[in-house]
């Protein structure tokens, strides 16, 4: 396993001759660091970052250098890269992290044939494309929804899956609705990128196109020799929150940021983004770069400029300089790019025709929707009138209830007063009863006393009569 000293620390690299990312790490000590700086600047501290298509880990490690993250979950499909990725995370990641070997997709039927561009192992994809084909062991297949269940909710989701970005998003429809989540999606020059932009716009995201040069003259190793002059990488920043911003250094380095409100905005932004250029253009004034680019487009070369067209003598063979190898390769690349651009143009035209048909259908749907809106407005107006009438009746009833409450309160006061009077009357009655009972008792005692006096009065008179009777008897006997 090869290794390189980099901005992220000592990095292990896969043994793959001519790998583009490995070349950048060896020569500059970094890969796409402007991308990592841009994301770090525009996300909140403490978020959980999901890095799908992590390769050797430069994106997640780069963001962690510029922003305090809560956790990083690295996901990589390429089995040949996993040992290097795991070693890099173990050695250089100082925050909680996981490494998952899997292909993230909505389909469980994954082909065994992968494709990647020659000299770029990080471009491995499971969709049909030009380049090298390789049969691989079928790796683990998982959806984005299953990843979210397994690893927890994410604050930032980066997807670099070589054309499978939209398929991955569709594997977690609920995750698209989570508040606060930010998506960072690779945006290559292919029709699928336009379809991807339309999908995230339809989901209600604000979409921003960010393009950055693959080479920075402020790279970690201060190497000023660009591998690919004028080459730019790009992605889509999708958010429901604040708009992303660039700092002064990003602007000075040539980074580009544009809001995408419709698909045509993205097509225009990609058209204005440089993707390649000749090394001989470096350091030239803009006018000379434009002149040479235009001549290259038309197939003109300096060796034949004017001489052949004017009928003049061609240069002697010894005066010709054989084109350097890199130029011949670039010319071959330009030819391939021209063929691919032609095919992509045909695809774009087909997509435009389909879009026009969809636009007509959408226009018809819009008309029907407007009619439905008018009907709903009438219904809302009717319901508003009914609500106003109900409100008026409610106010009348509230007035009557208030009046009845006043009457009830007055009756309650009178009832309480009557109860108090009854209590007082009852108390007086109880007092009078006591007095009456006392009077009865007094009367009874007086009667008893009168009777006793009467008996005492009658007792002496009886005794006298008895005595008199006895005397008379005695006199008679005598």
C-alpha positions as CSV (number, residue, x, y, z in Angstrom):
1,X,0.0,0.0,0.0
2,X,1.5,3.4,-1.1
3,X,1.5,6.4,1.2
4,X,1.8,10.2,1.0
5,X,2.3,13.0,3.5
6,X,-0.6,15.3,3.1
7,X,-2.6,18.1,4.7
8,X,-4.7,15.5,6.4
9,X,-1.7,13.5,7.8
10,X,0.1,10.5,6.5
11,X,-2.4,8.9,4.0
12,X,-2.4,5.3,2.7
13,X,-3.3,5.0,-1.0
14,X,-4.5,2.0,-3.0
15,X,-2.0,0.3,-5.3
16,X,-3.4,1.5,-8.6
17,X,-0.9,2.9,-11.1
18,X,-1.7,6.4,-12.4
19,X,-4.7,6.9,-10.1
20,X,-5.7,10.6,-10.3
21,X,-6.5,11.3,-6.7
22,X,-3.3,9.5,-5.6
23,X,-1.3,11.7,-8.0
24,X,-2.8,14.9,-6.5
25,X,-2.1,13.7,-2.9
26,X,1.6,12.9,-3.9
27,X,2.1,16.1,-5.8
28,X,0.0,18.6,-3.8
29,X,-0.7,16.9,-0.5
30,X,-4.4,17.4,-0.9
31,X,-7.4,16.7,-3.2
32,X,-10.3,19.1,-3.7
33,X,-9.6,21.0,-0.5
34,X,-11.6,24.0,-1.7
35,X,-14.7,21.8,-1.8
36,X,-14.1,20.8,1.9
37,X,-13.5,24.4,2.9
38,X,-16.8,25.5,1.2
39,X,-18.8,22.8,2.9
40,X,-17.2,23.5,6.3
41,X,-17.9,27.2,6.0
42,X,-21.6,26.7,5.3
43,X,-22.6,24.0,7.8
44,X,-23.2,24.2,11.6
45,X,-20.7,22.9,14.2
46,X,-21.5,19.5,15.7
47,X,-23.3,18.0,12.7
48,X,-23.2,14.4,11.7
49,X,-21.6,14.2,8.2
50,X,-22.4,11.2,5.9
51,X,-19.7,10.8,3.2
52,X,-21.0,8.5,0.4
53,X,-18.3,7.8,-2.1
54,X,-15.5,8.5,0.5
55,X,-12.7,6.9,-1.5
56,X,-9.6,7.4,0.7
57,X,-11.4,9.9,3.0
58,X,-10.1,13.3,1.9
59,X,-13.5,15.0,1.9
60,X,-14.6,14.1,5.4
61,X,-11.1,14.6,6.8
62,X,-10.9,18.0,5.0
63,X,-14.2,19.2,6.4
64,X,-13.1,18.1,9.9
65,X,-10.0,20.3,9.6
66,X,-12.1,23.4,9.0
67,X,-15.2,22.8,11.1
68,X,-16.0,21.1,14.4
69,X,-18.1,18.1,13.5
70,X,-20.0,15.7,15.8
71,X,-19.5,12.6,13.8
72,X,-18.4,11.3,10.3
73,X,-19.8,8.2,8.7
74,X,-17.7,7.2,5.7
75,X,-19.3,4.9,3.0
76,X,-17.3,3.4,0.1
77,X,-18.3,0.7,-2.4
78,X,-14.9,-0.2,-3.7
79,X,-13.5,-3.2,-1.8
80,X,-10.0,-2.4,-3.0
81,X,-10.1,1.0,-1.4
82,X,-11.5,0.0,2.0
83,X,-8.1,-1.0,3.7
84,X,-6.6,2.4,2.8
85,X,-9.7,4.3,3.9
86,X,-9.9,2.5,7.2
87,X,-6.2,3.1,7.8
88,X,-6.5,6.8,7.0
89,X,-9.5,7.2,9.4
90,X,-7.8,5.3,12.2
91,X,-4.7,7.5,11.8
92,X,-6.1,10.9,11.1
93,X,-9.7,11.2,12.3
94,X,-9.9,12.6,15.8
95,X,-13.7,12.6,16.1
96,X,-16.2,9.7,16.3
97,X,-16.4,8.0,13.0
98,X,-17.4,4.8,11.2
99,X,-16.4,3.1,7.9
100,X,-19.1,1.2,6.0
101,X,-18.3,-0.9,2.9
102,X,-21.5,-0.8,0.8
103,X,-23.2,0.3,-2.3
104,X,-26.0,2.8,-1.5
105,X,-28.9,2.3,-4.0
106,X,-32.7,1.9,-4.2
107,X,-32.2,-1.4,-6.0
108,X,-31.3,-4.7,-4.5
109,X,-30.3,-6.2,-7.9
110,X,-26.8,-4.9,-8.4
111,X,-24.7,-5.8,-11.4
112,X,-21.3,-7.5,-10.9
113,X,-19.7,-5.2,-13.5
114,X,-18.3,-1.9,-12.4
115,X,-17.0,0.9,-14.7
116,X,-14.3,3.5,-14.0
117,X,-12.4,6.0,-16.1
118,X,-8.9,5.0,-17.0
119,X,-6.5,6.5,-14.5
120,X,-9.2,7.4,-12.0
121,X,-10.1,4.6,-9.6
122,X,-12.3,7.0,-7.6
123,X,-14.7,7.2,-10.6
124,X,-16.0,3.6,-10.1
125,X,-19.7,3.4,-10.9
126,X,-22.3,0.7,-11.3
127,X,-24.1,2.4,-14.2
128,X,-23.2,2.1,-17.8
129,X,-20.4,4.5,-18.9
130,X,-17.3,4.7,-21.1
131,X,-14.1,3.5,-19.6
132,X,-12.6,0.4,-18.0
133,X,-14.9,-2.5,-17.0
134,X,-14.1,-4.7,-14.1
135,X,-15.9,-7.7,-12.6
136,X,-16.2,-7.3,-8.8
137,X,-17.4,-9.3,-5.9
138,X,-20.9,-8.1,-5.1
139,X,-20.6,-5.8,-2.1
140,X,-23.2,-5.1,0.5
141,X,-26.2,-3.2,-0.9
142,X,-28.1,-0.8,1.4
143,X,-30.5,2.1,1.0
144,X,-30.0,5.6,2.3
145,X,-33.0,5.0,4.6
146,X,-31.4,1.9,6.0
147,X,-28.1,3.8,6.5
148,X,-30.1,6.5,8.5
149,X,-31.6,3.8,10.7
150,X,-28.3,2.1,11.2
151,X,-26.1,5.2,11.8
152,X,-28.6,7.8,13.0
153,X,-29.9,11.0,11.5
154,X,-27.5,13.1,9.4
155,X,-27.0,16.9,9.3
156,X,-25.0,16.9,6.0
157,X,-25.1,14.2,3.3
158,X,-22.4,14.2,0.6
159,X,-23.1,11.9,-2.4
160,X,-20.3,11.4,-5.0
161,X,-21.6,8.3,-6.7
162,X,-20.8,8.8,-10.4
163,X,-24.3,9.3,-11.7
164,X,-26.2,7.3,-9.0
165,X,-26.9,10.4,-6.9
166,X,-30.6,10.6,-7.8
167,X,-31.1,6.9,-7.3
168,X,-29.6,7.2,-3.8
169,X,-31.8,10.1,-2.9
170,X,-34.9,8.1,-4.0
171,X,-33.9,5.3,-1.6
172,X,-34.9,7.5,1.4
173,X,-38.0,9.7,0.6
174,X,-38.6,10.4,4.3
175,X,-35.0,11.6,4.7
176,X,-35.6,14.3,2.1
177,X,-38.3,15.8,4.3
178,X,-36.1,16.0,7.5
179,X,-35.7,19.6,8.6
180,X,-32.3,21.1,8.5
181,X,-30.5,18.4,6.4
182,X,-28.1,19.7,3.7
183,X,-27.2,17.7,0.6
184,X,-23.9,18.1,-1.2
185,X,-24.2,16.3,-4.6
186,X,-21.6,15.7,-7.3
187,X,-22.5,17.6,-10.5
188,X,-20.7,16.3,-13.6
189,X,-21.3,17.4,-17.1
190,X,-24.0,14.9,-18.0
191,X,-27.8,15.1,-18.6
192,X,-28.3,13.2,-15.3
193,X,-27.1,16.3,-13.4
194,X,-30.0,18.3,-14.9
195,X,-32.5,15.6,-13.9
196,X,-30.9,15.6,-10.4
197,X,-31.3,19.3,-10.1
198,X,-35.0,19.2,-11.1
199,X,-35.7,16.5,-8.6
200,X,-34.2,18.4,-5.6
201,X,-35.9,21.6,-6.8
202,X,-39.2,19.8,-6.9
203,X,-38.6,18.7,-3.3
204,X,-38.5,22.3,-2.2
205,X,-34.8,22.7,-1.7
206,X,-32.9,25.9,-2.5
207,X,-30.1,24.7,-4.9
208,X,-26.7,26.4,-5.4
209,X,-24.1,25.4,-8.0
210,X,-20.5,25.5,-6.6
211,X,-17.5,25.0,-8.9
212,X,-13.9,25.0,-7.9
213,X,-10.5,24.5,-9.6
214,X,-8.9,21.1,-9.0
215,X,-5.6,22.8,-8.7
216,X,-4.8,25.5,-6.1
217,X,-1.6,27.5,-6.0
218,X,-2.0,27.5,-2.2
219,X,-1.8,23.8,-2.0
220,X,-0.2,22.0,1.0
221,X,3.1,21.3,-0.7
222,X,3.2,24.6,-2.5
223,X,3.7,22.9,-5.9
224,X,2.8,25.3,-8.7
225,X,2.8,22.9,-11.6
226,X,-0.9,22.0,-12.4
227,X,-1.6,18.4,-13.4
228,X,-4.8,19.5,-15.3
229,X,-4.7,23.2,-16.2
230,X,-8.1,25.0,-16.0
231,X,-9.9,21.8,-14.7
232,X,-12.9,22.5,-12.4
233,X,-14.9,20.2,-10.2
234,X,-18.5,21.0,-9.2
235,X,-21.4,20.1,-7.0
236,X,-24.9,21.1,-5.9
237,X,-25.5,22.5,-2.4
238,X,-29.1,21.8,-1.5
239,X,-30.6,23.3,1.6
240,X,-33.8,24.6,3.2
241,X,-31.8,27.0,5.3
242,X,-29.5,29.9,4.8
243,X,-27.8,30.5,1.4
244,X,-24.1,29.4,1.2
245,X,-21.3,32.0,0.8
246,X,-17.7,32.2,-0.4
247,X,-14.9,33.8,1.5
248,X,-12.3,36.1,-0.1
249,X,-9.8,33.3,-0.6
250,X,-12.3,31.2,-2.5
251,X,-13.1,34.1,-4.8
252,X,-9.4,34.8,-5.3
253,X,-8.9,31.1,-6.2
254,X,-11.5,31.3,-8.9
255,X,-14.4,29.5,-7.1
256,X,-17.8,30.0,-8.6
257,X,-21.2,30.1,-6.8
258,X,-24.6,30.5,-8.5
259,X,-28.2,30.0,-7.4
260,X,-30.2,27.5,-9.4
261,X,-33.8,28.3,-9.5
262,X,-34.6,26.2,-12.6
263,X,-32.8,23.6,-14.7
264,X,-31.8,26.1,-17.3
265,X,-29.8,28.0,-14.7
266,X,-27.7,24.9,-14.0
267,X,-27.2,24.2,-17.7
268,X,-26.0,27.8,-18.1
269,X,-23.7,27.6,-15.1
270,X,-22.1,24.3,-16.3
271,X,-21.6,25.8,-19.8
272,X,-19.7,28.7,-18.2
273,X,-17.5,26.4,-16.1
274,X,-14.0,25.5,-17.5
275,X,-13.4,21.7,-17.5
276,X,-10.0,21.4,-19.3
277,X,-7.4,23.5,-21.1
278,X,-3.9,23.3,-22.6
279,X,-0.9,23.8,-20.4
280,X,0.5,26.3,-22.9
281,X,-2.4,28.6,-22.0
282,X,-1.2,29.1,-18.4
283,X,-0.1,32.6,-17.7
284,X,-1.4,34.0,-21.0
285,X,-3.7,37.1,-21.0
286,X,-7.4,36.4,-21.4
287,X,-7.4,37.6,-25.0
288,X,-4.7,35.1,-26.1
289,X,-6.4,32.2,-24.2
290,X,-9.7,33.0,-26.1
291,X,-7.8,33.1,-29.4
292,X,-6.1,29.8,-28.9
293,X,-9.2,28.1,-27.5
294,X,-11.2,29.3,-30.6
295,X,-8.5,27.9,-32.9
296,X,-8.3,24.6,-31.1
297,X,-12.1,24.3,-31.4
298,X,-11.8,24.8,-35.2
299,X,-8.9,22.3,-35.4
300,X,-6.3,24.9,-36.4
301,X,-2.6,24.5,-35.4
302,X,0.2,27.0,-35.4
303,X,2.4,24.7,-37.6
304,X,-0.1,25.0,-40.6
305,X,-1.5,28.5,-39.7
306,X,-1.6,30.6,-42.9
307,X,1.1,28.6,-44.7
308,X,-1.1,25.9,-46.1
309,X,-4.1,28.1,-46.6
310,X,-2.1,30.7,-48.5
311,X,-0.4,28.1,-50.6
312,X,3.1,28.9,-49.2
313,X,5.8,26.3,-48.6
314,X,5.3,24.0,-45.7
315,X,8.0,24.1,-43.1
316,X,11.0,21.8,-43.7
317,X,10.7,18.5,-41.7
318,X,13.7,19.6,-39.6
319,X,11.9,22.8,-38.7
320,X,9.0,20.9,-37.3
321,X,8.9,20.0,-33.7
322,X,7.1,16.8,-32.8
323,X,4.2,17.4,-30.6
324,X,4.9,16.4,-27.0
325,X,3.2,13.4,-25.6
326,X,1.0,15.3,-23.3
327,X,-0.3,17.4,-26.3
328,X,-1.0,14.4,-28.4
329,X,-2.9,12.9,-25.5
330,X,-4.8,16.2,-25.0
331,X,-5.7,16.2,-28.7
332,X,-7.0,12.7,-28.4
333,X,-8.9,13.6,-25.3
334,X,-10.4,16.6,-27.1
335,X,-11.6,14.3,-29.9
336,X,-13.2,12.0,-27.4
337,X,-14.7,14.9,-25.6
338,X,-16.1,16.3,-28.9
339,X,-17.7,12.9,-29.6
340,X,-19.1,12.7,-26.1
341,X,-20.3,16.3,-26.3
342,X,-22.1,15.5,-29.5
343,X,-23.8,12.5,-27.9
344,X,-24.7,14.6,-24.9
345,X,-26.1,17.4,-27.1
346,X,-28.4,14.8,-28.7
347,X,-29.4,13.6,-25.3
348,X,-30.0,17.2,-24.2
349,X,-32.2,17.8,-27.2
350,X,-34.1,14.7,-26.5
351,X,-34.4,15.8,-22.9
352,X,-35.5,19.3,-24.0
353,X,-38.2,17.7,-26.2
354,X,-39.4,15.6,-23.3
355,X,-39.3,18.7,-21.1
356,X,-41.4,20.6,-23.6
357,X,-44.0,17.8,-23.6
358,X,-43.9,17.8,-19.8
359,X,-44.2,21.5,-19.8
360,X,-47.4,21.3,-21.9
361,X,-48.8,18.7,-19.6
362,X,-47.8,20.9,-16.7
363,X,-49.6,23.8,-18.3
364,X,-52.8,21.8,-18.7
365,X,-52.4,20.7,-15.1
366,X,-51.9,24.3,-14.0
367,X,-55.0,25.4,-15.8
368,X,-57.0,22.7,-14.0
369,X,-55.3,23.6,-10.8
370,X,-56.3,27.3,-11.3
371,X,-59.9,26.3,-11.9
372,X,-59.8,24.2,-8.8
373,X,-58.3,27.2,-6.9
374,X,-61.1,29.4,-8.1
375,X,-63.7,26.9,-6.9
376,X,-61.9,26.6,-3.6
377,X,-61.9,30.4,-3.3
378,X,-65.6,30.5,-3.8
379,X,-66.0,27.8,-1.2
380,X,-63.8,29.7,1.2
381,X,-65.9,32.8,0.6
382,X,-69.1,30.9,1.3
383,X,-67.6,29.4,4.4
384,X,-66.3,32.8,5.5
385,X,-69.9,34.2,5.2
386,X,-71.2,31.3,7.2
387,X,-68.5,31.8,9.8
388,X,-69.3,35.5,10.1
389,X,-73.0,34.7,10.6
390,X,-72.1,32.1,13.2
391,X,-69.9,34.6,14.8
392,X,-72.7,37.1,15.0
393,X,-75.1,34.5,16.4
394,X,-72.4,33.5,18.9
395,X,-72.1,37.2,20.0
396,X,-75.9,37.4,20.4
397,X,-75.9,34.3,22.5
398,X,-73.0,35.5,24.5
399,X,-74.9,38.7,25.3
400,X,-77.9,36.6,26.4
401,X,-75.7,34.4,28.5
402,X,-74.2,37.4,30.1
403,X,-77.6,38.9,30.9
404,X,-78.7,35.5,32.3
405,X,-75.6,35.4,34.4
406,X,-76.3,38.8,35.8
407,X,-79.9,37.7,36.7
408,X,-78.5,34.5,38.2
409,X,-75.9,36.4,40.2
410,X,-78.6,38.8,41.5
411,X,-80.8,35.8,42.4
412,X,-77.9,34.2,44.2
413,X,-77.3,37.3,46.2
414,X,-81.0,37.5,47.2
415,X,-81.0,33.8,48.0
416,X,-77.9,34.2,50.2
417,X,-79.7,37.2,51.9
418,X,-82.8,35.1,52.4
419,X,-80.7,32.3,53.8
420,X,-79.1,34.7,56.2
421,X,-82.5,36.1,57.3
422,X,-83.8,32.5,57.7
423,X,-80.8,31.7,59.9
424,X,-81.4,34.8,62.0
425,X,-85.2,34.0,62.2
426,X,-84.4,30.4,63.1
427,X,-82.0,31.7,65.8
428,X,-84.8,34.0,67.2
429,X,-87.3,31.2,67.1
430,X,-84.9,28.9,69.0
431,X,-84.4,31.7,71.5
432,X,-88.2,32.2,71.9
433,X,-88.7,28.5,72.3
434,X,-86.2,28.4,75.1
435,X,-87.9,31.4,76.7
436,X,-91.3,29.7,76.2
437,X,-90.1,26.4,77.8
438,X,-88.6,28.4,80.6
439,X,-92.0,30.2,81.1
440,X,-93.8,26.8,81.0
441,X,-91.3,25.5,83.6
442,X,-91.8,28.6,85.7
443,X,-95.6,28.3,85.4
444,X,-95.4,24.6,86.4
445,X,-93.4,25.4,89.5
446,X,-95.8,28.2,90.4
447,X,-98.7,25.9,90.1
448,X,-97.0,23.3,92.2
449,X,-96.3,26.0,94.8
450,X,-99.9,27.1,94.7
451,X,-101.1,23.6,95.1
452,X,-98.8,23.1,98.0
453,X,-100.0,26.3,99.6
454,X,-103.6,25.3,99.0
455,X,-103.0,21.9,100.7
456,X,-101.3,23.6,103.6
457,X,-104.2,26.0,103.9
458,X,-106.8,23.2,103.9
459,X,-105.0,21.0,106.5
460,X,-105.5,23.1,109.7
461,X,-109.2,23.5,109.1
462,X,-109.8,19.7,109.0
463,X,-108.0,19.1,112.3
464,X,-110.2,21.6,114.1
465,X,-113.3,20.0,112.8
466,X,-112.1,16.6,113.9
467,X,-111.4,17.9,117.3
468,X,-114.7,19.6,117.7
469,X,-116.5,16.4,116.6
470,X,-114.6,14.4,119.3
471,X,-115.6,16.8,121.9
472,X,-119.2,16.6,121.0
473,X,-119.0,12.9,121.2
474,X,-117.4,13.0,124.6
475,X,-120.2,15.3,125.8
476,X,-122.9,13.0,124.6
477,X,-121.4,10.0,126.5
478,X,-121.3,12.1,129.5
